[in-house]
Amino acid sequence: MAYDVVIGLEAHAQLLTASKMFCGCSTAFGAAPNTQTCPVCLGMPGVLPVINRKAVEFAIRTGLALNCTIAPMNRFARKNYFYPDLPKGYQISQYELPICQDGWMEIGENGTAKRIRIRRAHLEEDAGKNLHTGIAGASHVDLNRAGTPLLEIVTEPDMRSPDEAVAYLKTLRDILMYLGVCDGNMEEGSLRCEPNLSLRLVGSKELGTKVELKNINSFKFVKAAMEYEIKRQTKVLDEGGKVVQETRLWDPEKGETAVMRSKEEAHDYRYFPDPDLVPLRIATEMVEEVRKTLPEMPEAMRKRFVKEYGLTEYDAGVMTADKDVAWLFEQTVAKQTESVGVSGEVLGKETGNWIMVEVLALLKKIEAGEDQAKVKAAFAIAGSPLSPEKLAELLLMKRKGEISGPIAKTVLEEMFHTGKSAAEIVKAKGLTQVSDEGALEKIVDEVMARNQQQVLQYRSGKEQVFGFFVGQVMKASGGKANPAKVNELLKRKLAG
Ligand SMILES: [Zn+2]
């Protein structure tokens, strides 16, 4: 039988507020267990929650970026269930009046753009964490995370393949990070996703029974879990069986999903308005204030980079995948334009190539090692060893022929490790490109004298040895010779 795949996604984004959703405790990741707690987030009787204004602002910010309507009237509800990491016995969430409703987001490149509808996004609090790694098989609970603000973003079932679902998730992550409302770290659980997936016969309008997937902490696993689930459900249906509505856990070790629990219905939670929190009214003025502070979104930036800097779609995509890289690129171009008066389009291509090939490769190389903190610092704006000013200086030296391409790469690495400027490094190490004809002639003569046989080969028509001579001269000059001049000289001298 042939089936259509229908996927919807729920994503939980931890909001980057300094304090928790309803108390003043810190939300920083990685502190000693239970050190970031207070009577409110420990669920003690008689305490009163207070709504975090910043979390509300972040929710509005995200809602606007996702083209949602911001509800003027909000209500928080208690979602009742028991679990050891939930000391109150209920989670404060939003039920019938979520803060953001009826939005959409576009995924895919130009021409293949597809709109995914956002049903709702609502504010809630995170639960604590159970750790099953205790001594003698004991389990422990860490409540540092309990009460951390979450925004749950729910789509309509608009995706038709695991690839589309991953594209949606990547775009959502980019947007959240651009907005500065979530750090997007899936491994630390700051962004968690729960796809729901069902199959239906091709051509059928009715939705099949859906299965929800949990415990997924990377793009790779999202895709693998959905692909596994498609195979599993296809088999069930092909054999004449029925898919059971349930929640399944992804097991990355086994590469399969397993039943976690049968699907609960909304009424199982006995939602009711939280009597400790008054309804939250959001003034139009507040929404408009937030709208004014929205940054340019990655999609818009990508299009602008193609137009303004002459980048290809692909390059613009790489450059805007990370907002810090986009910033570095644009500022580096601007600094060069200021001092040489060459158009952004010419410099954009050069700078883009250099950042993509050299800077990102350098960061990757170092990231693979132990110097993670340093990589992060490289993009921190103040005092960065790779600030736009410093990169622009290096690129201009290369452009003016003061240093050769290979030397520029060495200098970049040195800049990164020492924080010194390109000019300082070039001066201290004597790396200035040699363009002086007399000096280069001397090196060329020496190389030719040492390789008489190859000279004869060249002169008897074996022109392939030309590259050998270029290499030898560059090597003899310690990479400092001006390649264009070397080519010119060699052509003349070898001709005899
Ligand atoms: Zn607290």
Residues whose N, C-alpha, C, O or C-beta is under 5 A from the ligand:
A	BS01	ZN	C23 G24 C25 Q36 T37 C38 V40 C41
